[in-house]
């Protein structure tokens, strides 16, 4: 089939590679290059890099809603458009253009966690499973019927690790669905609206750490956190981003800090956790024990939310 692919982050790359090996990918859409680093040099998306390496035409419109962009999309005469974390809403004119419609690779078990941050929200909620849904796109936000779902156990995975697992699980389900779509034998399951939940974009407030949290809630916040929404707190007056916590067997009051030689321990509402990795504001990533050894507090050490 003639396929137009739309994706942007690394999550989208395995599906693109699978389509390049099994279909005629006539164009790849990805979001415009973004400034990165101190020099603010424009950086291409992982999908753009993968497409360019394969010699596929790359299109990067700032919007798909103007007449020129819609006309260009229609001129590709796609049998199907496949979308995986593209990062923009498709207007009706684009959804209706491909002969067989548009198919989305969504990183959740729909109808649970429709929206922008399904992976992070599944971790934050303490879900046992998440997965990938191959769905037919319509105007609503992830409301279309799905053809296949792949279940994945979350265990103690971080957002980054779980994203990689789901990215690797998606291509086989996608290619299988497209084969059925081409044959006219695909079956679609209508989503149960009563079971729908929404995955709003993650914010720093969603993953902020405080002594009032239980240790399990704190651990989930750290695992769900991202570069754009880091899990932060203030330890002995220093704001830090916490990237890894570990269980520890001792007693410590909520808000208390123990900076031992080999561990930095924080007290939560129902028990303590050791900080395995953190990044102090304006400094490099380090292990918690090293940070703790560098503290020189006056009196009893405490921790809380960043001011």
Secondary structure, 3 states (H helix, E strand, C coil): CEEEEEECCHHHHHHHHHHHHHCEEEEEECCCCEEECCCCEEECCHHHHHHHHCCCCEECCCCCCCHHHHHHHHCCCCCEEEEECCCCCCCHHHHCCCCCCEEEEECCCCCCCEECCHHHHHHHCCCCEEEEEEEECCCCCCCCCEEEEEEEECCCCCHHHHHHHHHHHHHHHHHHHHHHHHHCCCCCECCCHHHCCEECCCCHHHHCCCCCCCHHHHHHHHHHCCCCCCCEEEECCEEEEEEEEEECCCCCCCCEEEECCCCEEEEECCEEEEEEEEEECCCCEEEHHHHHHCCCCCCCCEEECCC
